């Protein structure tokens, strides 16, 4: 059964626009990882008080594909960058 993985990133204030865009570009590069059916990345355009800066939505073939992605050698350093450069990260995973 397909699995939807949603992650929202709120960057630290000192993370500049170029670094934020670089992060989005690195996230987009995950489209070709085995088991990824669809991937979208975007910058928040509303900028409400409760908004996050970047959103990621990935549709995986199944739960096993998400598990592989979580430990994929291209994903791990990008995830670590997010932890180091974000004030807050939230996620939700649900079956389609």
C-alpha positions as a Markdown table, in Angstrom:
| # | Residue | x | y | z |
|---|---|---|---|---|
| 1 | Unk | 0.0 | 0.0 | 0.0 |
| 2 | Unk | 1.4 | 3.5 | -0.9 |
| 3 | Unk | 2.7 | 5.6 | 2.0 |
| 4 | Unk | 2.7 | 9.4 | 2.1 |
| 5 | Unk | 5.6 | 11.0 | 4.0 |
| 6 | Unk | 5.2 | 14.8 | 4.8 |
| 7 | Unk | 7.9 | 16.8 | 6.4 |
| 8 | Unk | 7.9 | 20.5 | 7.3 |
| 9 | Unk | 11.1 | 22.5 | 8.1 |
| 10 | Unk | 11.4 | 25.7 | 10.0 |
| 11 | Unk | 14.9 | 27.0 | 9.6 |
| 12 | Unk | 16.9 | 28.9 | 12.2 |
| 13 | Unk | 16.9 | 32.7 | 11.5 |
| 14 | Unk | 20.6 | 32.7 | 10.6 |
| 15 | Unk | 20.1 | 30.2 | 7.7 |
| 16 | Unk | 20.2 | 32.4 | 4.7 |
| 17 | Unk | 18.1 | 32.2 | 1.5 |
| 18 | Unk | 20.9 | 30.5 | -0.5 |
| 19 | Unk | 21.2 | 27.7 | 2.1 |
| 20 | Unk | 17.5 | 27.3 | 2.3 |
| 21 | Unk | 17.3 | 26.9 | -1.5 |
| 22 | Unk | 20.2 | 24.5 | -1.5 |
| 23 | Unk | 18.4 | 22.4 | 1.0 |
| 24 | Unk | 15.3 | 22.3 | -1.2 |
| 25 | Unk | 17.4 | 21.4 | -4.2 |
| 26 | Unk | 19.0 | 18.5 | -2.3 |
| 27 | Unk | 15.5 | 17.3 | -1.2 |
| 28 | Unk | 14.4 | 17.3 | -4.9 |
| 29 | Unk | 17.3 | 15.1 | -5.8 |
| 30 | Unk | 15.7 | 12.2 | -3.9 |
| 31 | Unk | 13.2 | 11.7 | -6.8 |
| 32 | Unk | 15.2 | 8.9 | -8.2 |
| 33 | Unk | 15.7 | 6.9 | -5.0 |
| 34 | Unk | 14.2 | 3.4 | -5.4 |
| 35 | Unk | 10.7 | 3.2 | -4.2 |
| 36 | Unk | 9.9 | 6.9 | -4.5 |
| 37 | Unk | 6.8 | 7.2 | -6.7 |
| 38 | Unk | 6.3 | 11.0 | -6.5 |
| 39 | Unk | 8.1 | 13.9 | -4.7 |
| 40 | Unk | 7.3 | 17.5 | -4.2 |
| 41 | Unk | 9.3 | 20.2 | -2.4 |
| 42 | Unk | 8.2 | 23.8 | -2.0 |
| 43 | Unk | 8.9 | 27.1 | -0.2 |
| 44 | Unk | 6.1 | 28.5 | 1.9 |
| 45 | Unk | 4.4 | 31.5 | 0.1 |
| 46 | Unk | 1.8 | 32.5 | 2.7 |
| 47 | Unk | 4.2 | 33.2 | 5.6 |
| 48 | Unk | 1.5 | 32.9 | 8.3 |
| 49 | Unk | 2.6 | 32.9 | 12.0 |
| 50 | Unk | 2.2 | 29.1 | 12.1 |
| 51 | Unk | 3.8 | 28.4 | 8.8 |
| 52 | Unk | 7.0 | 26.4 | 8.2 |
| 53 | Unk | 9.6 | 27.5 | 5.6 |
| 54 | Unk | 9.8 | 24.3 | 3.4 |
| 55 | Unk | 7.5 | 21.4 | 2.8 |
| 56 | Unk | 8.4 | 18.0 | 1.5 |
| 57 | Unk | 5.8 | 15.4 | 0.3 |
| 58 | Unk | 6.9 | 12.0 | -0.9 |
| 59 | Unk | 4.8 | 9.1 | -2.0 |
| 60 | Unk | 6.5 | 5.8 | -1.4 |
| 61 | Unk | 5.6 | 2.5 | -3.0 |
| 62 | Unk | 5.1 | 1.0 | 0.5 |
| 63 | Unk | 6.4 | 1.2 | 4.0 |
| 64 | Unk | 9.5 | -0.9 | 3.1 |
| 65 | Unk | 10.5 | 1.8 | 0.6 |
| 66 | Unk | 10.2 | 4.5 | 3.3 |
| 67 | Unk | 12.4 | 2.4 | 5.6 |
| 68 | Unk | 15.1 | 2.1 | 2.9 |
| 69 | Unk | 14.9 | 5.9 | 2.2 |
| 70 | Unk | 15.4 | 6.7 | 5.9 |
| 71 | Unk | 18.8 | 5.0 | 5.9 |
| 72 | Unk | 19.8 | 5.8 | 2.2 |
| 73 | Unk | 23.3 | 7.2 | 2.0 |
| 74 | Unk | 22.1 | 10.3 | 0.1 |
| 75 | Unk | 19.2 | 11.0 | 2.5 |
| 76 | Unk | 21.2 | 10.7 | 5.8 |
| 77 | Unk | 23.5 | 13.8 | 5.4 |
| 78 | Unk | 20.6 | 15.9 | 4.2 |
| 79 | Unk | 18.5 | 14.9 | 7.2 |
| 80 | Unk | 21.4 | 15.7 | 9.4 |
| 81 | Unk | 21.7 | 19.1 | 7.8 |
| 82 | Unk | 18.1 | 19.7 | 8.5 |
| 83 | Unk | 18.4 | 18.8 | 12.2 |
| 84 | Unk | 21.4 | 21.1 | 12.6 |
| 85 | Unk | 19.9 | 24.1 | 10.7 |
| 86 | Unk | 16.2 | 24.0 | 11.7 |
| 87 | Unk | 14.5 | 25.2 | 14.9 |
| 88 | Unk | 11.7 | 22.7 | 14.3 |
| 89 | Unk | 10.9 | 19.8 | 12.0 |
| 90 | Unk | 7.5 | 18.0 | 11.9 |
| 91 | Unk | 6.4 | 15.0 | 10.0 |
| 92 | Unk | 3.5 | 12.7 | 9.4 |
| 93 | Unk | 3.3 | 9.4 | 7.5 |
| 94 | Unk | 0.0 | 7.9 | 6.4 |
| 95 | Unk | -1.2 | 5.3 | 4.0 |
| 96 | Unk | -2.9 | 6.4 | 0.8 |
